[in-house]
Amino acid sequence: MNLTFENFQYARPQFDLFSASFRKASAQFEAASSAEEQARALALVNELRIEFTSMYNVCHIRHTMDTRDAFYEKENEYFDQQMPAYEGLVNEFYKLLINSPFRDELEKKWGRQLFTIAELSLKTFDESVIGLLQEENKLSSDYTKLKAKAKIGFRGEEHNLSSIVKYEMDMDRAVRKEATEAKWAFFSGNAAEIEGIFDQLVRVRHRIARELGYENFVELGYARMLRSDYGPEKVANFRLQVQDYIVPIATRLYERQRRRLGLEQLKYYDEELRFHSGNPQPKGEPDWIVGQARRMYSELSEETREFFDFMRQAQLMDLQTRPGKATGGYCTYIGKYQTPFIFSNFNGTSGDIDVLTHEAGHAFQVFSSRDIGISEYNWPTFEACEIHSMSMEFFTWPWMQLFFKEDADKYKFSHLSNALYFLPYGVAVDEFQHFVYEHPEASPAERNQAWRDIERKYLPHRDYDGHPFLENGGYWQKQSHIFVMPFYYIDYTLAQICAFQFWKKDQEGHQQAWSDYVRLCQAGGSRSFLELVQLANLRSPFEDGCVASVVDIITEWLDGVDDAAF
């Protein structure tokens, strides 16, 4: 493909014309007198959806590449307004789909998951909530824009939330303390606005849930995430396993870190520095890193070589941070061009390499399943998506010396311990979201207090050194998922347990592990989470003993490393 992202055409979809075409295709589906006729109408509906969502995604990418671009700012606002109505059209079609007289034949062709998605989606929408959904979209965008505009003064320079990170892991304690405090000064200074946005988000989400017949937003949140084979009870039990089993291990790891750093006490601004000699950093500039990644993916497998060459040639990666660029990283998919797109903010830390493994894992999956033939199956549900990304981080371990040279072992130790460190934080974010939506009447101060209480349970080591904003429970305000994608976070922890299993399997026999992984990627979203776990020959993270079975191996590996080596 000679086309590059820069040349992808964007044209605002005229919603009235799109709506008329979509309803016409839906009517053809409804009037069909055979399964074959319905299949043709379904293909037409799919084509229309691909065109619309492709324009949305091109707009979203270009808007996040430069949030100051007035044209794409306006286009983004347009989609904030139109997406709920688009959702309404899709749900109208879903009603026809699940009531199709030819449902058995369609299920044989496309599988049960399409109908599960349709049934869950119908529980999340009604024409009556379109105005509320538009309000929710606008509030989410307000939070994203507020963070993108962050200007953090630090030692005579101006930073954004991405570029300040490397100073938060500086070997000089005074530097990292000052940088970390400068970052939190931004959040503290904007706390009233952030809490105001979130308070409105909680209230509007609660109103949507009540309008749709739910007691509160929790059940609606799970339906939006298309969770069909587990609910809040299983998740609560999983959080308990993490609390009982992982928290003590993480606490011991933090104690090891304190000793490595030679500190009397590990403060919150020390946490990001893992080693006294400094964290592992890539040994070159962004273009060099991408060149090393090309070699890595060429050697890993034929499939990854083809994938990464395609991404580079079509310029489907925007990796470097710059003023006005949205924070964070993501991977999305533009169906019209059958292309993934990777967005990131390189900042000179090992996180730059994590992006080229994590986000590339997402991109490799959607690239592998791009010919699956139906929009619903491009991606699986989010917790299954994260298996691809987190497992790719481990499959690329043998090539880490390309990026870190003599610090490759240091990186592996850091990467593996970071993955364990993450689990308690991940379930804390999830428990906080359950509290928030079970208590929609709570005040901002009560929410902050709830976060602080949950944090003490899962992160008992954390010492905020008297920082008033953080001591009062403000830490959660930096976590975009809580604002933009409610209930999207436990997904990372469930996927991490699955990725640990791939790490273990890869050490026992690479070919079998890789074969299971590719099969999982090729399946896209054609099955539910637990069905995909089974397809990949993995154990369910909810199964008693699963967490222990993988974490024991990991702690054994970490315990076998001599800290004096670093």
PyMOL commands that set and color helices and strands:
alter all, ss='L'
color gray80, all
select helices_A, chain A and resi 5-7+15-31+35-65+70-98+103-110+113-122+127-148+165-169+173-189+191-211+217-224+232-261+268-270+286-300+302-313+351-368+375-377+382-395+397-438+444-458+468-471+475-478+480-484+490-508+510-522+529-535+546-559+563-565
alter helices_A, ss='H'
color red, helices_A
select strands_A, chain A and resi 152-154+157-159+317-320+330-334+339-346
alter strands_A, ss='S'
color yellow, strands_A
deselect
rebuild
show_as cartoon
